[in-house]
Amino acid sequence: MKTTFKEENGNYVMYFDGRLDTAAAPQTEREMEPLKECAGHDIILDCNDMEYISSSGLRIFLNILKNAKSKGSKVFIRNINNELRNVFALTGFTNLFEFI
């Protein structure tokens, strides 16, 4: 899993490339640390190049959402493919996140 963090138009954007599975989760979580300082910024998780997400990856996304909400920020998921959207739907995460 490769991640890239950028600030775009006042938002914090994290790009994902590859598989966010249990093996990749610890390193990915460390790389997402800048998102925790999101006060005044909304977060966009760009999943255009994400191939897979495990329960460990979903937990990371949920933690980012909880942290952002506590700071008055929103979290958006962008460019999600149908396979990943099905995972989010089956787990009820489509009710938690906003998709753009």
PyMOL commands that set and color helices and strands:
alter all, ss='L'
color gray80, all
select helices_A, chain A and resi 25-31+33-36+55-70+82-91+93-95
alter helices_A, ss='H'
color red, helices_A
select strands_A, chain A and resi 2-8+11-20+43-53+75-78+98-99
alter strands_A, ss='S'
color yellow, strands_A
deselect
rebuild
show_as cartoon
